[in-house]
Amino acid sequence: MANEASLEPVSYGLVDEIASNVVALNKHPETASEPLRSSDRYKIVHFVRHGEGYHNIGFESLDDTHLTPAGWEQGAKLQQHINKLSRPLDLQAVFVSPLTRTLETACAVFGGPAATDGDPVLMQESVPIDHERTHHLAIAKRPGVPFIAHEGCRERMSMNRCDRRRNLSDTSKTFPGVDFSRVTSDDDVAWEASKVKTLAANEFGSKYLLGEKEADVAKRGLEFMNWVMERPEQYVAVVSHREWLKFTLRALTEGAPPEMVKELTRGFRNAEMRSVVLNARGRPVDVLRGTHFPGEYPRHYLFAVNWTKRAMNGVASNVVRRLGRS
């Protein structure tokens, strides 16, 4: 078909064999599109950043933010893109950060249709709360594709509460089809420990900039990718966050050709997907442009608008309280 995306990967001269046919969503899980038999072409990872969350538009003080309506739409667009590709992605597993915005994105992109009576449920129906949570129907599980939450690919832990995850006991009820066995504590002890460490250092600055250091995020990211490489699946998706993706891919591409470093480490847009071929050592050797989805730029102008509104409302509330006391 004339409108099909090119399936040729980008080669950076690291391997001789560059033929690739990898593309669409788990249509034929028994026959993966590209035979990854050699140590040079060992595993394909589809890296995805979450869709737009409420923290992206000025509500960063909310705990573990949900997707906005636009974020859910971005996830749906990515799923449509994947389903229109000429050959299947043949996904064998989806690995996802345990934060709500990534879990919702993973369900929107790689989950099944709306759940009906009797369907195994991946995500329960989401009840709307104004400027906090978007309504969405329950999503069914996709047969044969496990969803596994892992703290190793969560966002860099800033001082903002949007990066503090909900209690696991609550999250697991919302996402009954996700395997949370690798999340070891009910409450977010990692975020609390990062906060204590930051406060003890007497550092000052933006809540976004304070918190977990880049080197610590990269170390955590590499440990997670080692875990991915040790698993038996060869065709997987990782749904994560902008800073984690940037720092982890920067570490993975250390010593790689400059063109590859530039392509993989530039900031991910919301719901962007980049597909990477890894060798047996977990190092990128190709970027598959045929599967790439560009996502959408964050709507930063809404951040300023909503932040200003909240600040003004806070001032007005203080004035009313003081007048009431006088």
N, C-alpha and C positions, 0 to 999 in steps of 0.2 A: 504494500500500500504506500502511496506517495507521501502520506502524512506521518508515517511511522518515524520515531526517533532513531537516529543513527546508533548502532550498537557497538561501534568501535570504541575501545577504551583509549585513554590517553597513556602513551608509553613514555617513560622518562629514561629509557636506555638501560634499565636495571635488569631486564630479562629479555631473552631473545624471542620467546613466544608471547605474542600479544593478542591472538585471536580470542574473541569473547562473544558470547551470546546471552549473557545474563540480563534478565529483566523481569516482570509482573508478579502477581501475588499468589503464591502457594496453590497454583492450579494443578500442578503435577508433582507433589512432594516426593514421589518415588523416583523421579528422573530429574535431577538437578541440571540446569541449563549448561553450565560450564563444568567439565570434568576436572576438578581440582586435585589431581593425583600427585603432582610433583611438589617438592619442598619450596620451589620458587613461586608457585601459585597454590596456596594452601587453604585460604579461608577468605570469604567475602563478608564484609561488615557494612551494613547500610546505617550510617550515622544520621540521626534525626534530632533536630532541636524542637522543643515543645512549641505549640502554638501560642498566640498572644494570651498572656495572663493578666489578671487585674493589676498585678504589681507593675506591669509594663506601661500602664496608663495612669499611674499616680496613686495606687492603693497598696503601696509596698509595706505599709504597717500591718496589713492583715496577715494572720498566720497562714502559711502554706497555701498560697493563693490558687484559685480555680482559673480555668480558661474563661475568657470573655466570649460573647457570641461570635465575635470575629475569629477568636482562636479556634472554636469548634468548626467554623466554616473553613479555616485554613487546613485543619486536619482532614476534613471531608474532601477538599480539593486535592490534597496529596494522595488520598486513597483513590480518587478518580484517576489521577495521573498514573498511578501504579497499575490500575486495572486496565488502562488503555495501552499499556506497553505490549509489544508484540510477543514477548516470551515471559514465562513466569519467573518471579524472584525465587521461588522454591524455598521460602523461609522455613527453617526448622526450629527457630526459637526467637522470642523477643525479650531482650534484657532492658530493664527500665529503672530509672531512678524512682525511689519510693515517695517522692513529692507529688502532690495532687496534680499539678499542671502537666507533668510528664506522664503520669498514669492515664489521665484523661486523653492526652494526645495519642498515646500508644493504642488506647481503645478505639479512638476515632479513626486512626490510620490503618491499623492492622487487625482490628476486631471484626466480628461478623456483623450481620444486619441487626435491626431492632429486635430485641428478644420478645418472643411470644410465649404463651403458656406452654410449659414443658421444655423450653430451650434451656440448655446450660447457660448461666448468666456470667458474663465477664465483668460487667459494671452495672450496678443498680441504677434505676431512674434518679436523675438529679433534680431536686426541688429548688426552684429559683429563690434567691435572696437578692434584693436590689443592690447593685454595685458590689456584689460579692460572689454570687454563684448563679450560673446560667442553667436554665431548664434543658434537660436532654433525656430522651427516652433510654430505657435500659438497653444495653448492647449484649448480643449473644457471643459466646465463645466461638472461635474459629477452630474446627476440628484439626487436631494434629499439630497445633502450634502452641507450645507452652509460653506463658508470660511469667517472667521471673524478675522480681524486684531485687535490687542490689544497692546497698549504701555506697559502694565504690564508685558509682557513676552519678551520684547526686551533685547538686550545684555546689560551687565554692560557698563555704559557710560565712556569709557576711554577718554584720550585726543586725541586719533587717530581719524582721520576723517572717517575711515572705519566704525566707530560706530555712525556717524552722518547720520540720514536718509535724503532722498531726500524730496523735497516739496511734500506734499500730492497731490496737483493738477497734478503733473507729474506722480507720482506712480499710482494714481487711473486710469489714462489713459492706463497705461501699463497692469494693472490687473483689467479690468472692471468687472470681476466676483467675486471680493472680496469685502466684506462689510467693509468699512472704517469708518463707522459712530461713532465708539468709539475712533477714533483718532481725537482729538479736535482742533488741530492747523495745518495750512498749512505748516509752516516752523517748524524746530525742536527746539522748545523753551526749551525742557527738556535738550537736549545736550548742548545748549548754556548756560543754567543756571548752569549745572554741571561744565562746563568749567570756568565760572566766579567764582564759589565757590572755585574751585581748585586753580586758580591763586591768589585769595584773601588770601588763606592760605599759600602762598609762599612755596609750597611744591616743591621738586626737585626729579627727577628720570625718569625712563622710561615712555614714553607716555602710554604704556600698563598698567603700575602699577598705574599711577596717575588717578584721577577721582573718580567716584562713589565708596563709601565704601561697603565692603561686607555686613555689617549690613543693609545698605540702599537697596541693591539689594535683600537681603532675605526678607525684609519687603515688598518691592514691589511685590516680587514673591508670598508671602503668601496672600497678598491682591488679586492678580490675581487668585490664586487657590481658594480663598473664592468665588470669582465671578463665577468660573467654577462650584464649588459645588452648588451654588444657582440656576444654570441653570437647565432646565428640562432634557437635554440629559444625558444619562448614558454611552454612548460609544463614546469617543472623542479622537482626536489627538491634541497634542500641539507641534508645530514646533518652536524651539527656538535655543539657543546658548549655548556654552560650559560653560561659567562662570555663566550665569543665571541658567542653569540646576544644576550645582554643588551647588551653594549657596541656591537655592530654595529647592532642595531635601535634602540638609543637614538640613535645618530648618524643613522640613516636617517630617524627620525621627528622630528628637530629642527625646530621650528616647526609641527608638526602639531597638530591638536586634542588637548587633554589626555586625552580618553577613548581615543583611538587610542594615544597614548604609553603610557598605563597598561596597556592590553590587550596591547601588543606587547613591553613591556620588563619585565614581571614575570618572575620566574624560571621557566624551563622545567622541567617534571618529566621524569623519565626516560621516553623514548619518546613524548613529547608531540609533536603535529604542529599547526602553525598555518599556514594558507594565506592568502597576502597577494597582492593585486592591486597591481602597480606601474605607474606611468605611464612615459612614455618617458624621463624624467629619473631613473628608478630610485627614485622616492619612493612610499611606500605611499599608496593611495587607498581601499582597502577591505580588510576582514578577512572571509574567507568562513567563517562559523560552521558551515555545513552539512558541511564536511569536517573540522572540528576533532576531534582526539582528545586527551583530557586527560592521558594517560599516568599514571604512578604516582609518589607522593612517595618520595624516597629513604629507605631504612631506616637512618636515622642511629643508631638504638640499636645496630645491629650494628657500626657503626664503633667505638663506644666499647668494646663487648665484645671484638671481635677485636684492637683496638689494645692493650687491657689484657692479653689473653692473650699477645700477642707480646712485650710488655714484660716480663711475668713469666717467660716462657720464656728471654728474653735474660739476665735476672738469674740464673736457675737455672743456665744454661750457664756463666756467669762463675764462679759458686760452685763448680761441679764442676771447672772448669779449675784454679782456685786450690787446691782440695783435692788435686787430682792432682799439683800441684807441691810440696806440703808434705810 
